[in-house]
């Protein structure tokens, strides 16, 4: 993912979030959440939160029991 300042035409940063099936901007327009959801497999589920320079703030992994 590349983050750009469209007014100044400057790249702010970039990062990767492999296998994400959901990507949403936060209400503040500053934080980006990505999610990997493999419900049938029950492994490799994770959430990540990024800021526009590409820095990852949060990385949570989940394992579904059952």
C-alpha positions as CSV (number, residue, x, y, z in Angstrom):
1,X,0.0,0.0,0.0
2,X,1.3,3.5,-0.8
3,X,0.1,6.6,1.0
4,X,0.1,9.9,-0.9
5,X,-0.6,13.5,-0.2
6,X,-2.6,14.2,-3.3
7,X,-2.5,18.0,-2.9
8,X,1.3,18.1,-2.6
9,X,1.8,15.1,-4.9
10,X,4.2,13.6,-2.3
11,X,4.4,10.0,-1.3
12,X,4.1,9.8,2.5
13,X,5.1,6.1,2.9
14,X,4.3,2.6,2.0
15,X,3.8,-0.8,3.7
16,X,2.5,-4.3,3.1
17,X,-0.4,-6.3,4.6
18,X,-0.4,-9.7,2.9
19,X,-3.7,-11.6,2.3
20,X,-5.9,-8.8,3.7
21,X,-9.5,-9.3,2.8
22,X,-10.8,-6.1,4.6
23,X,-9.4,-2.6,4.6
24,X,-11.1,0.3,6.3
25,X,-10.1,3.9,7.2
26,X,-10.8,5.0,10.7
27,X,-13.3,7.7,11.4
28,X,-10.4,10.1,11.9
29,X,-9.2,9.6,8.3
30,X,-5.7,8.9,9.7
31,X,-5.7,5.3,10.8
32,X,-6.0,2.4,8.4
33,X,-7.2,-1.0,9.6
34,X,-6.5,-4.2,7.6
35,X,-7.8,-7.6,8.5
36,X,-7.0,-11.2,7.4
37,X,-10.0,-13.5,8.1
38,X,-9.8,-17.2,7.4
39,X,-12.9,-18.4,9.3
40,X,-12.9,-21.9,7.8
41,X,-9.2,-22.5,8.4
42,X,-9.2,-21.0,11.9
43,X,-5.6,-19.8,11.7
44,X,-3.7,-16.8,10.4
45,X,-6.4,-14.3,11.4
46,X,-5.0,-10.9,12.2
47,X,-5.7,-7.2,12.5
48,X,-3.2,-4.4,11.7
49,X,-3.5,-0.7,12.1
50,X,-1.3,1.7,10.1
51,X,-0.8,5.5,9.9
52,X,-0.2,7.3,6.6
53,X,3.6,7.1,6.7
54,X,3.2,3.3,6.5
55,X,4.2,2.7,10.1
56,X,2.4,-0.2,11.7
57,X,0.9,0.7,15.1
58,X,-0.9,-2.5,16.0
59,X,-0.5,-6.1,15.0
60,X,-2.9,-8.6,16.7
61,X,-3.0,-12.3,15.7
62,X,-6.0,-14.5,16.5
63,X,-6.5,-18.3,16.6
64,X,-10.1,-19.5,16.5
65,X,-10.7,-22.4,18.9
66,X,-13.2,-25.0,18.3
